[in-house]
Amino acid sequence: MGRVMGTVLYGLLMVATIVGVDLFIFRHHFLARLLVNVGIVLIFGAFYLRFHASIGHH
């Protein structure tokens, strides 16, 4: 259950980061907002694969 909860919290952190960046920085810039959102998802995905997913293998 702890691994699932960690994944859910990680997903919520990613969503909160995306929404925060959208609202506070790129509110009126659609293309920039889209590109930054894709970048954020890729960075979170890379960290997930590097750190969170490898925890189960140790």
C-alpha positions in Angstrom: 0.0 0.0 0.0 2.9 2.4 0.7 4.2 2.2 -2.9 0.7 3.0 -4.3 0.4 5.9 -1.9 3.8 7.2 -3.0 2.8 7.0 -6.6 -0.5 8.8 -6.0 1.3 11.6 -4.0 3.9 11.9 -6.7 1.1 12.3 -9.3 -0.6 14.9 -7.2 2.6 16.8 -6.8 3.1 16.8 -10.6 -0.5 18.1 -11.2 0.0 20.8 -8.5 3.2 21.9 -10.2 1.7 22.1 -13.6 -1.4 24.0 -12.4 0.8 26.4 -10.3 3.1 27.2 -13.3 0.0 27.6 -15.6 -1.8 30.0 -13.3 1.1 32.1 -12.0 3.6 32.3 -14.9 2.1 31.4 -18.3 -1.6 32.3 -17.9 -2.0 34.1 -21.3 0.7 32.3 -23.3 -0.9 29.1 -24.7 2.1 27.7 -26.7 4.6 28.4 -24.0 2.3 26.9 -21.4 1.9 23.8 -23.5 5.6 23.4 -24.0 6.4 23.9 -20.3 3.7 21.4 -19.3 5.2 18.8 -21.6 8.6 19.5 -20.2 7.4 19.2 -16.6 5.7 15.9 -17.3 9.0 14.6 -19.0 11.1 15.7 -16.0 8.7 14.1 -13.5 8.6 11.0 -15.6 12.4 10.8 -15.7 12.6 11.2 -11.9 9.9 8.6 -11.4 11.7 6.1 -13.6 15.1 6.9 -12.0 14.2 7.0 -8.3 10.7 5.8 -7.5 10.4 2.8 -9.9 13.9 1.5 -8.9 12.9 1.4 -5.2 10.9 -1.8 -5.8 14.0 -3.6 -7.2 16.2 -3.2 -4.1 
